Amino acid sequence: MMNIEWDIIFRVINNKAQDADQEKFDAWYKHSNAEQKEFIQKIKAFYAEENMEEIKFTSTQINSQWEKQYQRINGKQYIIPHLLRYAATIALLISLCVVAYFVYDSNVSKNQIVSGSKQAVLTLPNGNQYDLSAPIEKILETKTVKVENKSNQLVLEKKQVKNIAQIEYNTIDVPRFGEYKLKLSDGTIVYLNSLSSLKFPFVFGENSREVYVKGEAYFEVAHNRNKPFIVHCNNTSIKVLGTEFNVRAYSKDITKATLVQGKIELKTEDNTCPKVILKPGEQGIVIRNNIEITKADILSVIAWKTGHFFYEDESLDFIMNELSMWYNFKVKYENPKLKQLKFYVYIDRNDDFKKVISKFELTHKVKITIKGETVIIGSGKK
């Protein structure tokens, strides 16, 4: 099988090839199989779409990025030769298009709008902090608990200790563009959305299990009839025995609790209004000292927990505020009235942002332009 230097392919695609380069490329292309030829056409299409015909690479840049991509995909150390070998998988070859996009202009790469990731910071009572996105596994181990960070999940394992002298609270903070999952010492699973935090003890007391939430969290509470689980947020407390529910408390004035299964008791901390019991499929909205019960759109409420966004007849302003917590962008409207446009949209949280905005533009209601980290929204075709 013939090999060819990537530099030659690049010069041919950029129409910069000398006669000798073109002859080598033609000979290589003639003996290439269908998949190799398809790969070249994809690179050409990619360059044309991204207006990259005038981009200049050095051999050092090319080889460095190629080696990084190969190691990233294979998870191993290799010495990558200057020859573009088809023995690497077709997936690796296609990934070279992505390499080209990221190395051609450092300023553009810095301004790209990308999706969020698994990230959080754990703060202990003594002030010590741990970046949970870092490659650390064992965080600490005491007489009462073992704390580990495994596969983007904080896991607490309680040891057989009868009496806890003092309950101390830790805090896990999830920044903008992040999300995280943790398993508490009682077996309860908590999912934290962007811009959210949870205060929790490593080991709960004898009579109750109490935590404090800011932002948005989804709970899968381990059943224990003798030790109720209580979530505090704003001026609201949610009491459960064993259930699944979502709580949203980004605003200090509004708390929303949505019950997926089981039963929860909702009340204000100062007992200014009667407590209410939610049934599965209901949402309790606490606004200051008033509790309102409505029917919940479960799919929309918990979509973030399953890796999606789902909006049904929601305003563009609300949707863009939500998306901006996961994707790195600011939004600007050419006309404030556009904020009130309604959309029905389903988005995968891992989708490329260009694919995300295309869903809105397909309605012809808006025209969206990206400039750096700013999304500019104008009127679409009428």
C-alpha positions in Angstrom: 0.0 0.0 0.0 1.4 3.4 -1.0 1.9 6.0 1.7 2.0 9.8 1.3 3.1 12.7 3.4 0.3 14.7 5.0 2.1 17.9 3.9 1.5 16.9 0.2 -2.2 16.2 0.8 -2.6 19.6 2.5 -0.8 21.5 -0.3 -3.0 19.7 -3.0 -6.2 20.6 -1.1 -5.0 24.2 -0.7 -4.1 24.4 -4.4 -0.5 25.1 -3.4 1.1 21.9 -4.8 4.0 21.9 -7.1 4.1 19.5 -10.1 6.1 16.9 -8.2 3.6 17.1 -5.3 0.7 16.7 -7.6 2.2 13.7 -9.3 2.8 12.0 -6.0 -0.7 12.7 -4.9 -2.2 11.5 -8.2 -0.3 8.3 -8.0 -1.3 7.7 -4.4 -5.0 8.6 -5.0 -5.1 6.3 -8.1 -4.1 3.3 -5.9 -6.3 4.4 -2.9 -9.4 2.4 -2.0 -12.9 3.8 -1.8 -12.7 4.8 1.9 -9.4 6.6 1.4 -10.9 8.6 -1.5 -14.0 9.4 0.6 -11.7 10.6 3.4 -10.0 13.1 1.0 -13.4 14.4 -0.2 -14.5 14.9 3.4 -11.4 17.0 4.1 -11.9 19.1 1.0 -15.6 19.6 2.0 -14.6 20.5 5.5 -12.0 23.1 4.3 -14.5 24.6 1.9 -17.2 24.9 4.5 -15.0 26.5 7.1 -13.2 28.8 4.6 -9.9 27.3 5.5 -8.2 27.5 2.1 -5.7 30.1 3.2 -4.8 28.3 6.4 -1.1 27.6 7.0 0.3 24.8 9.0 3.9 24.0 10.0 5.0 20.3 9.9 5.6 20.6 13.6 1.9 21.6 14.2 0.7 18.8 12.0 2.7 16.1 13.5 2.1 17.3 17.1 -1.7 17.4 16.6 -1.8 14.1 14.7 0.1 12.4 17.6 -2.2 14.0 20.2 -5.3 12.8 18.4 -3.9 9.3 17.9 -3.1 9.0 21.6 -6.5 10.5 22.6 -8.4 7.9 20.6 -6.2 4.9 21.5 -5.2 5.8 25.0 -1.7 4.6 24.3 1.7 6.1 23.5 2.9 5.8 19.9 5.5 7.4 17.8 3.6 8.7 14.8 5.6 8.8 11.5 5.4 11.6 9.0 3.5 9.3 6.7 -0.3 9.3 6.8 -0.9 5.5 7.2 -4.3 4.2 6.4 -3.6 1.3 8.8 -4.9 3.7 11.5 -8.7 3.4 11.6 -11.0 5.4 9.4 -12.3 7.1 12.6 -8.8 8.3 13.3 -8.5 9.6 9.7 -11.8 11.5 10.0 -10.7 13.0 13.3 -7.9 14.7 11.4 -10.5 17.1 10.1 -11.2 18.1 13.7 -7.4 18.5 14.3 -7.2 20.9 11.3 -10.0 23.0 12.7 -8.4 23.4 16.1 -4.8 24.1 15.1 -5.4 26.6 12.2 -6.0 29.7 14.4 -5.4 29.8 18.1 -7.7 32.8 18.5 -10.6 31.0 16.9 -10.2 27.9 19.1 -10.3 30.1 22.2 -13.6 31.5 21.1 -15.3 28.3 20.2 -18.7 27.5 21.8 -18.4 24.1 23.3 -20.6 21.9 25.5 -20.0 21.5 29.2 -18.4 18.5 31.0 -18.3 16.5 34.2 -16.7 18.9 36.7 -17.0 20.0 40.3 -15.1 21.1 43.4 -15.4 19.4 46.8 -14.7 21.5 49.8 -14.2 19.9 53.2 -15.1 21.5 56.6 -11.4 22.3 57.2 -11.3 24.2 53.9 -9.3 21.7 51.8 -10.5 21.5 48.3 -10.4 18.8 45.6 -10.9 19.4 41.9 -13.1 16.4 40.9 -12.3 16.8 37.2 -8.7 16.0 38.0 -7.4 12.4 37.7 -7.7 11.6 41.5 -9.5 8.5 42.8 -9.0 8.2 46.6 -9.7 11.5 48.4 -9.7 10.5 52.0 -10.5 7.7 54.4 -11.3 8.0 58.1 -12.8 5.8 60.8 -16.3 6.6 59.7 -16.1 6.9 55.9 -14.1 6.3 52.7 -14.4 9.0 50.0 -13.5 8.2 46.4 -13.9 9.8 43.0 -14.6 7.1 40.4 -15.7 7.6 36.8 -16.9 11.1 37.3 -18.8 10.2 40.4 -18.1 11.1 44.0 -18.7 8.0 46.1 -19.1 7.9 49.9 -18.9 4.6 51.7 -19.9 4.5 55.3 -18.1 2.3 57.8 -19.7 0.4 60.6 -19.8 3.2 63.3 -22.7 3.5 65.6 -22.3 6.9 67.1 -21.2 10.1 65.2 -19.8 12.6 67.7 -20.4 15.6 65.4 -22.0 16.1 62.0 -19.9 18.3 59.7 -21.0 19.5 56.3 -19.0 19.3 53.1 -19.9 21.3 49.9 -19.7 20.2 46.3 -19.9 23.0 43.8 -20.7 22.5 40.1 -19.6 25.5 38.0 -21.2 26.9 34.9 -20.7 24.5 31.9 -20.6 21.5 34.4 -22.6 18.7 35.9 -21.7 16.0 38.5 -23.1 12.9 40.2 -22.5 11.7 43.7 -23.5 8.7 45.9 -24.1 9.6 49.6 -23.1 7.3 52.4 -26.8 6.1 52.8 -26.9 5.0 49.1 -28.8 8.1 47.9 -27.8 9.2 44.4 -27.7 12.9 43.6 -27.3 14.5 40.2 -26.2 18.1 40.2 -26.8 20.5 37.2 -24.7 23.5 36.2 -24.3 26.3 38.7 -25.5 24.1 41.5 -24.2 23.1 44.9 -25.0 20.6 47.6 -24.0 20.7 51.3 -23.9 17.2 52.9 -22.2 15.3 55.7 -20.0 12.3 54.9 -22.1 10.4 57.4 -25.7 11.2 58.5 -26.9 11.4 62.1 -29.0 8.9 63.9 -32.5 10.5 63.4 -32.5 12.1 60.0 -30.6 12.7 56.7 -30.5 16.4 55.8 -28.8 18.2 52.9 -28.9 21.7 51.4 -29.3 22.6 47.7 -28.7 25.6 45.6 -29.4 25.4 41.9 -30.8 22.2 40.5 -30.5 18.6 41.6 -32.2 15.3 41.0 -32.4 12.8 43.9 -32.8 9.1 44.0 -33.3 8.6 47.7 -32.4 5.4 49.4 -35.4 4.1 51.4 -35.2 4.3 55.2 -38.6 4.7 57.0 -36.9 5.4 60.3 -34.6 8.1 59.0 -36.4 10.7 56.8 -34.4 12.4 54.1 -34.8 16.2 54.1 -33.7 18.6 51.4 -33.4 22.3 52.4 -33.4 25.0 49.7 -34.3 28.7 50.0 -37.2 28.9 52.5 -38.4 25.4 51.6 -37.9 21.9 53.0 -38.7 18.7 51.2 -39.2 15.6 53.3 -39.1 12.1 51.8 -38.7 8.5 52.9 -37.7 6.9 49.6 -38.4 8.4 46.2 -37.2 10.2 43.1 -37.7 13.9 42.5 -36.1 17.0 41.0 -35.6 20.2 42.9 -34.8 23.5 41.2 -33.9 26.6 43.2 -31.7 28.9 41.1 -33.8 31.9 42.2 -33.9 32.8 45.9 -37.6 33.5 45.6 -38.8 30.4 43.8 -38.3 26.7 44.5 -39.8 24.0 42.3 -40.0 20.4 43.5 -41.2 17.8 40.9 -42.1 14.3 42.0 -41.2 11.4 39.6 -42.2 8.5 41.9 -42.9 8.0 45.6 -44.2 10.7 47.9 -42.7 13.9 49.3 -43.9 16.5 51.8 -43.4 20.1 50.9 -43.4 23.0 53.4 -41.9 26.4 54.1 -39.2 26.5 56.7 -41.0 29.1 58.7 -44.3 27.2 58.5 -46.2 30.2 57.2 -48.4 28.0 55.0 -49.8 24.5 55.4 -47.6 21.7 54.2 -48.6 19.8 51.1 -48.1 16.2 49.9 -47.1 15.7 46.3 -48.1 12.8 44.1 -46.1 11.4 41.2 -46.4 13.7 38.2 -47.0 16.8 40.3 -44.9 19.9 40.8 -44.9 22.0 43.9 -43.9 25.7 43.3 -43.0 27.7 46.4 -43.0 31.4 45.8 -42.0 33.2 49.0 -44.7 31.9 51.4 -47.1 30.4 49.0 -47.2 26.8 47.7 -48.9 26.0 44.4 -49.4 22.5 43.0 -49.5 21.9 39.2 -49.2 19.0 36.8 -45.6 18.5 35.8 -44.1 17.9 32.4 -41.8 15.2 33.7 -39.9 14.7 30.4 -39.0 18.4 30.2 -38.1 18.7 33.9 -35.7 15.7 34.1 -34.3 15.9 30.6 -31.0 17.5 31.9 -30.5 14.4 34.1 -30.7 12.1 31.1 -28.3 14.2 29.0 -30.8 16.2 27.0 -32.7 19.5 26.8 -36.4 19.3 26.1 -38.6 22.4 25.8 -42.2 22.5 24.8 -43.7 25.9 23.9 -41.0 27.7 25.9 -39.8 31.2 25.3 -36.5 31.7 23.4 -35.2 33.8 26.3 -35.7 31.0 28.8 -34.2 28.4 26.5 -31.1 30.5 25.7 -30.6 31.2 29.4 -30.7 27.4 30.0 -28.4 26.6 27.2 -25.9 29.2 28.2 -25.3 27.4 31.5 -24.1 24.4 29.6 -22.6 25.9 26.5 -20.0 28.7 26.8 -21.8 31.7 25.3 -23.5 35.0 25.9 -26.6 36.0 24.0 -27.5 39.3 22.3 -30.9 40.0 20.7 -31.2 42.4 17.8 -34.9 42.9 18.8 -36.0 42.3 22.4 -39.4 41.0 21.1 -37.5 37.9 19.8 -37.1 36.8 23.4 -40.8 35.9 23.6 -40.9 33.6 20.6 -42.0 30.1 21.5 -40.2 26.9 20.5 -40.6 23.1 20.8 -37.1 21.6 20.7 -35.2 18.5 21.7 -31.4 18.7 22.1 -28.7 16.3 23.0 -26.4 18.0 25.6 -23.4 16.6 23.7 -24.4 18.1 20.3 -22.1 20.5 18.6 -23.4 24.0 19.1 -23.8 24.6 15.4 -26.2 21.7 15.3 -28.1 23.1 18.2 -28.7 26.5 16.7 -29.6 24.9 13.4 -32.7 23.5 15.1 -33.9 27.1 15.8 -33.1 28.4 12.3 -35.0 25.6 10.6 -38.2 27.2 12.0 -37.3 30.4 10.0 -38.3 32.4 13.1 -34.7 33.5 13.8 -31.3 34.0 12.2 -28.4 33.2 14.5 -24.9 34.4 14.1 -21.9 33.4 16.3 -19.2 35.9 16.9 -16.5 34.6 19.3 -18.4 33.6 22.5 -21.5 35.7 21.7 -24.6 34.4 20.0 -26.5 37.1 18.1 -30.1 36.4 17.4 -32.0 38.3 14.7 -35.2 37.8 12.8 -35.5 35.0 10.4 -37.2 34.7 7.0 -40.7 35.9 6.8 
